[in-house]
């Protein structure tokens, strides 16, 4: 899978299932495999497994290729560290950019000046994110909001309002 635009292998492992329940196995954008008795938000489903008191009674393979491609083709996470940050070229190839961290002011997420469109999710607390190139103009996304933005090679413009 792609993690921040870099092809990465997710290691095989063993997970403990809850007895007499439906268990949901999923993988995060960071490549971490989880199991729980409820579906985890923002994770890609792998399997649902129904267990009895001591055995697995049924399982369903939920690895739908198109859904996984949309989920992984492109999610990159940038920790803002309360400072302006420049994404890598590999990250810029991703479809979705997610910012994280606690901010004290609006901070710049600097993207390459090339023709591209991104879904940008500002998961930071305390401040907005301005998506901008090294030169030109940019747009600001409010705290805990998502917007689709596009770069025309010179400026970053807004395609959708914050949602």
Backbone bond lengths (Angstrom), bond angles and torsions (degrees), N, CA, C in turn:
res aa  C-N    CA-C-N  psi(-1)  N-CA   C-N-CA  omega(-1)  CA-C   N-CA-C  phi
1 X - - - 1.434 - - 1.514 109.41 -
2 X 1.339 116.73 160.51 1.453 120.67 176.93 1.520 109.50 -88.97
3 X 1.319 116.39 127.54 1.459 121.61 172.88 1.510 106.14 -120.74
4 X 1.336 115.60 115.47 1.464 122.02 -175.09 1.524 111.72 52.62
5 X 1.339 115.32 38.32 1.457 121.25 176.46 1.509 115.52 83.42
6 X 1.335 117.90 0.38 1.460 121.80 -178.10 1.524 110.39 -109.44
7 X 1.342 119.38 126.20 1.468 120.23 176.83 1.538 109.94 -59.40
8 X 1.332 116.04 127.74 1.459 121.81 -174.38 1.521 109.78 -138.13
9 X 1.339 116.90 135.07 1.461 121.08 175.12 1.519 109.46 -83.07
10 X 1.340 115.91 136.60 1.462 121.14 173.70 1.523 106.09 -96.40
11 X 1.321 116.30 121.26 1.462 121.54 -175.21 1.525 111.52 -66.51
12 X 1.325 115.75 145.71 1.459 121.35 172.69 1.518 108.61 -68.34
13 X 1.312 115.78 155.72 1.458 118.66 179.80 1.510 110.86 -167.47
14 X 1.308 115.59 -175.11 1.453 123.18 -179.97 1.517 108.81 -120.57
15 X 1.318 116.82 137.17 1.455 122.18 177.40 1.523 108.78 -122.98
16 X 1.330 116.90 145.28 1.453 122.74 177.28 1.523 108.74 -90.79
17 X 1.340 116.06 128.81 1.461 121.67 -179.58 1.520 110.51 -97.11
18 X 1.325 115.66 152.01 1.462 121.36 175.17 1.522 108.53 -82.91
19 X 1.328 116.69 130.38 1.472 121.88 -179.23 1.524 110.73 -68.92
20 X 1.318 115.46 149.25 1.472 123.62 176.38 1.523 112.23 53.04
21 X 1.320 115.94 47.80 1.465 120.60 -178.07 1.523 109.92 -154.56
22 X 1.331 115.47 167.70 1.454 120.91 169.33 1.521 106.45 -93.73
23 X 1.331 116.00 122.87 1.459 123.05 -178.96 1.528 108.53 -106.55
24 X 1.334 115.99 135.20 1.457 121.42 -179.99 1.522 108.97 -111.07
25 X 1.335 115.84 121.67 1.461 122.09 178.13 1.526 106.46 -100.76
26 X 1.341 116.82 130.64 1.459 121.00 -178.84 1.517 109.28 -144.88
27 X 1.340 115.43 169.42 1.462 120.96 178.42 1.525 108.41 -130.39
28 X 1.328 115.61 137.88 1.461 121.24 179.91 1.521 110.61 -85.76
29 X 1.320 116.62 170.55 1.458 121.09 177.67 1.522 111.62 -67.42
30 X 1.328 117.20 -13.93 1.464 121.11 176.55 1.528 111.26 -90.75
31 X 1.348 117.85 -0.80 1.460 121.50 178.90 1.511 113.98 86.69
32 X 1.331 117.64 16.59 1.464 121.81 179.87 1.525 109.08 -93.70
33 X 1.334 116.30 125.00 1.460 121.90 179.43 1.528 108.02 -89.60
34 X 1.349 115.97 131.47 1.460 121.85 -177.91 1.516 110.18 -126.84
35 X 1.344 115.57 158.24 1.456 122.24 173.56 1.521 108.00 -134.13
36 X 1.325 115.77 140.55 1.455 120.64 178.03 1.512 109.97 -161.27
37 X 1.311 116.28 170.14 1.464 120.35 179.67 1.523 111.98 -92.33
38 X 1.321 117.11 2.62 1.466 122.67 169.97 1.524 107.02 -131.39
39 X 1.318 115.35 155.01 1.466 119.29 178.03 1.523 109.16 -70.17
40 X 1.324 116.02 140.63 1.454 120.96 -179.82 1.523 109.92 -93.47
41 X 1.320 116.06 129.45 1.462 120.99 179.20 1.525 109.84 -65.01
42 X 1.304 116.32 147.57 1.470 123.37 176.99 1.523 113.25 62.97
43 X 1.337 117.64 23.87 1.462 120.96 173.88 1.518 108.69 -124.19
44 X 1.320 115.64 151.67 1.457 121.71 -178.82 1.529 109.61 -90.10
45 X 1.338 117.87 124.14 1.462 120.03 -179.38 1.525 112.71 -66.67
46 X 1.340 115.61 141.26 1.456 121.98 175.04 1.529 110.64 -112.33
47 X 1.343 116.58 -55.30 1.468 121.91 -178.36 1.518 109.62 -144.85
48 X 1.346 116.00 153.16 1.460 121.34 163.09 1.526 105.21 -118.14
49 X 1.329 115.58 133.10 1.463 121.81 -173.26 1.526 108.51 -129.18
50 X 1.324 115.63 124.12 1.467 121.09 176.76 1.519 107.63 -97.59
51 X 1.334 115.88 129.69 1.462 120.85 -178.30 1.522 110.80 -116.97
52 X 1.340 113.71 150.23 1.454 120.78 169.19 1.520 107.54 -93.62
53 X 1.319 117.31 -157.08 1.462 120.11 -178.80 1.522 112.51 -69.05
54 X 1.348 117.18 -27.66 1.470 119.06 -176.98 1.523 113.79 -141.59
55 X 1.335 118.47 -2.93 1.465 120.26 -176.09 1.525 111.28 -139.79
56 X 1.317 115.05 164.84 1.455 121.33 172.09 1.518 107.42 -82.20
57 X 1.342 116.82 128.46 1.470 119.28 179.85 1.527 111.52 -95.67
58 X 1.336 117.32 -39.72 1.465 121.30 175.66 1.523 109.29 -151.39
59 X 1.332 115.74 160.27 1.459 119.80 171.68 1.519 108.77 -145.89
60 X 1.330 115.46 154.30 1.451 122.19 178.00 1.519 108.29 -127.31
61 X 1.322 116.07 127.89 1.458 121.81 176.24 1.526 107.18 -80.36
62 X 1.303 117.19 115.72 1.467 122.23 -177.21 1.524 112.75 -106.70
63 X 1.323 116.46 16.18 1.464 120.75 -179.00 1.518 109.83 -80.49
64 X 1.306 117.87 81.79 1.451 122.87 179.61 1.532 107.60 -85.06
65 X 1.326 118.11 118.57 1.465 120.69 -172.03 1.523 115.37 -54.81
66 X 1.332 118.62 -42.67 1.462 119.56 -178.34 1.525 111.05 -66.64
67 X 1.328 116.88 -40.04 1.468 119.62 179.09 1.522 110.17 -65.34
68 X 1.328 116.91 -42.31 1.458 120.21 179.91 1.524 110.49 -65.61
69 X 1.328 117.28 -38.35 1.463 120.00 179.33 1.525 110.34 -63.31
70 X 1.343 116.78 -43.06 1.465 119.62 178.42 1.527 110.57 -65.05
71 X 1.330 116.66 -39.87 1.458 121.00 -176.54 1.523 111.53 -68.30
72 X 1.327 116.96 -43.85 1.455 120.28 -173.73 1.506 114.46 -97.36
73 X 1.338 119.01 -23.73 1.447 119.53 -175.89 1.456 107.93 -64.42
74 X 0.914 113.46 24.11 1.320 106.67 173.24 1.459 123.65 153.55
75 X 1.232 118.10 58.54 1.453 120.25 170.92 1.518 107.82 -117.02
76 X 1.315 114.89 128.94 1.459 120.95 176.25 1.523 108.05 -126.36
77 X 1.312 116.76 140.54 1.459 121.83 179.20 1.520 109.18 -115.50
78 X 1.327 115.71 129.97 1.454 121.86 178.51 1.526 109.27 -118.40
79 X 1.334 116.91 115.05 1.462 121.58 173.41 1.523 107.28 -73.77
80 X 1.326 117.03 125.39 1.457 120.30 -174.56 1.530 113.66 -83.55
81 X 1.331 118.95 -26.01 1.474 122.96 176.74 1.530 112.05 51.52
82 X 1.341 116.18 33.34 1.465 122.96 179.15 1.525 111.98 52.56
83 X 1.341 115.59 40.45 1.469 121.46 179.05 1.523 108.59 -152.32
84 X 1.316 117.39 162.36 1.453 121.29 173.38 1.524 108.59 -63.99
85 X 1.332 116.59 142.43 1.464 121.24 -178.85 1.516 109.52 -134.25
86 X 1.325 116.66 144.42 1.464 123.29 176.26 1.516 107.83 -110.27
87 X 1.348 116.56 126.27 1.463 118.96 179.62 1.520 109.63 -77.25
88 X 1.324 115.43 157.25 1.461 121.30 178.77 1.528 109.96 -78.87
89 X 1.315 115.75 165.03 1.461 120.43 176.65 1.530 109.98 -60.66
90 X 1.326 117.67 -42.10 1.469 120.94 178.85 1.525 110.75 -60.95
91 X 1.312 117.54 -41.95 1.463 120.78 178.80 1.520 110.98 -64.18
92 X 1.340 117.07 -34.95 1.467 120.28 -178.06 1.524 112.20 -68.15
93 X 1.326 117.34 -15.87 1.467 121.08 177.31 1.519 112.06 -79.73
94 X 1.321 117.09 -12.37 1.463 121.57 -179.57 1.519 110.52 -77.05
95 X 1.323 115.56 155.05 1.452 121.84 179.71 1.527 111.35 -79.69
96 X 1.334 116.67 -34.62 1.457 121.64 -176.31 1.519 110.21 -119.35
97 X 1.326 116.22 133.91 1.453 122.75 175.40 1.524 107.56 -117.08
98 X 1.330 116.48 127.08 1.462 121.96 -179.07 1.522 108.11 -118.46
99 X 1.330 116.41 128.94 1.460 120.19 176.24 1.524 109.26 -104.35
100 X 1.341 115.85 144.32 1.465 120.59 179.86 1.523 109.53 -134.41
101 X 1.333 115.86 159.67 1.451 121.67 175.00 1.514 112.36 125.07
102 X 1.311 115.04 172.84 1.464 122.50 177.35 1.518 107.98 -103.56
103 X 1.333 116.65 123.20 1.459 121.66 -177.10 1.525 110.82 -110.75
104 X 1.329 115.98 151.56 1.456 121.13 174.77 1.526 111.14 -106.87
105 X 1.325 117.03 -6.86 1.468 122.70 -179.90 1.525 108.13 -161.32
106 X 1.317 117.02 172.90 1.462 120.99 174.50 1.522 108.79 -64.74
107 X 1.335 116.13 132.71 1.471 121.84 -179.54 1.520 109.11 -122.39
108 X 1.336 116.28 151.65 1.462 122.18 -179.41 1.522 111.35 -88.29
109 X 1.321 115.32 132.91 1.463 122.71 166.67 1.524 104.28 -103.76
110 X 1.319 116.81 103.24 1.458 121.80 -173.10 1.530 109.13 -88.33
111 X 1.331 115.15 123.61 1.466 122.04 -177.75 1.524 108.89 -112.45
112 X 1.342 117.73 156.54 1.462 120.49 176.70 1.534 110.76 -63.25
113 X 1.317 116.02 144.65 1.471 120.67 177.76 1.518 108.69 -83.83
114 X 1.321 115.35 81.16 1.463 122.77 176.41 1.519 107.26 -142.23
115 X 1.299 116.93 158.98 1.464 120.00 179.98 1.530 108.69 -68.25
116 X 1.336 115.46 116.95 1.460 121.11 -179.41 1.524 109.41 -163.38
117 X 1.314 114.96 157.35 1.466 121.82 175.10 1.510 107.44 -127.35
118 X 1.334 116.71 136.71 1.459 122.19 -179.44 1.520 110.88 -133.02
119 X 1.321 115.08 149.58 1.456 122.00 164.78 1.524 104.14 -92.82
120 X 1.316 117.72 120.19 1.458 121.32 -177.04 1.530 108.24 -114.44
121 X 1.329 115.08 122.23 1.472 121.16 179.11 1.522 108.48 -112.21
122 X 1.319 116.09 117.49 1.454 121.79 178.99 1.527 108.47 -90.93
123 X 1.321 116.98 94.60 1.469 122.04 177.77 1.527 111.54 -91.09
124 X 1.328 116.81 12.11 1.470 120.61 178.60 1.527 109.97 -75.28
125 X 1.306 115.49 155.04 1.456 121.03 172.58 1.526 108.40 -107.72
126 X 1.320 116.73 150.49 1.454 121.42 172.07 1.511 117.02 84.76
127 X 1.323 119.45 -11.82 1.457 119.39 -178.64 1.508 113.30 -163.16
128 X 1.314 114.87 162.04 1.461 121.97 178.77 1.522 110.07 -88.01
129 X 1.324 115.06 168.57 1.465 123.54 176.07 1.512 107.90 -118.36
130 X 1.330 117.19 129.91 1.450 121.19 171.60 1.528 107.64 -101.43
131 X 1.324 116.55 119.14 1.461 121.52 176.66 1.523 106.38 -90.48
132 X 1.343 115.58 120.77 1.458 120.39 -171.55 1.528 109.23 -154.09
133 X 1.312 116.54 155.75 1.455 121.11 172.99 1.522 109.88 -86.68
134 X 1.332 116.58 -179.40 1.457 120.62 178.06 1.531 110.78 -64.34
135 X 1.332 117.14 -25.65 1.463 123.71 173.37 1.517 106.83 -136.13
136 X 1.305 117.64 173.86 1.460 121.26 178.06 1.516 111.77 87.00
137 X 1.316 115.22 -169.65 1.456 121.02 -178.02 1.521 110.32 -104.14
138 X 1.339 115.72 162.47 1.453 121.36 179.94 1.510 111.11 -137.86
139 X 1.323 115.37 -173.45 1.468 121.22 179.34 1.528 108.24 -129.09
140 X 1.322 115.96 156.61 1.454 121.58 -178.14 1.527 109.89 -110.63
141 X 1.333 116.01 134.79 1.464 122.79 177.49 1.525 107.15 -114.23
142 X 1.320 116.27 127.64 1.460 122.24 -176.32 1.528 111.46 -67.77
143 X 1.319 114.48 163.43 1.459 122.53 178.10 1.532 110.43 -56.12
144 X 1.335 116.27 133.66 1.460 124.44 177.40 1.530 113.57 58.37
145 X 1.331 116.49 33.31 1.467 122.35 178.47 1.520 109.83 -123.25
146 X 1.339 115.94 164.84 1.459 123.68 179.91 1.522 108.65 -129.83
147 X 1.335 116.88 143.16 1.458 121.83 175.72 1.524 109.05 -147.49
148 X 1.313 115.42 156.03 1.460 121.18 172.40 1.526 106.71 -97.70
149 X 1.338 115.66 128.89 1.459 121.59 -178.60 1.520 108.99 -126.99
150 X 1.320 115.15 159.88 1.454 120.09 179.99 1.522 109.28 -138.65
151 X 1.318 115.42 144.14 1.462 121.30 174.98 1.527 107.25 -110.44
152 X 1.311 115.83 130.86 1.464 120.30 179.84 1.531 112.31 -96.83
153 X 1.340 116.03 9.87 1.454 121.06 -177.75 1.525 112.20 100.30
154 X 1.343 115.75 -14.64 1.462 121.42 178.95 1.522 111.65 -127.06
155 X 1.331 116.29 -48.04 1.457 122.76 -176.53 1.517 110.71 -126.10
156 X 1.329 115.79 156.60 1.463 121.80 171.95 1.518 106.77 -101.72
157 X 1.327 116.27 126.96 1.466 122.03 -178.45 1.523 109.62 -121.61
158 X 1.310 115.30 157.43 1.461 122.76 -179.65 1.517 109.80 -86.94
159 X 1.344 116.90 133.34 1.461 122.03 173.78 1.534 109.49 -97.82
160 X 1.354 116.57 -39.81 1.459 120.32 178.76 1.539 109.48 -127.58
161 X 1.309 113.99 160.37 1.468 120.47 172.91 1.524 108.88 -72.07
162 X 1.333 116.19 162.39 1.465 120.68 174.56 1.523 109.49 -62.28
163 X 1.330 116.09 136.39 1.472 121.14 175.30 1.511 108.77 -130.54
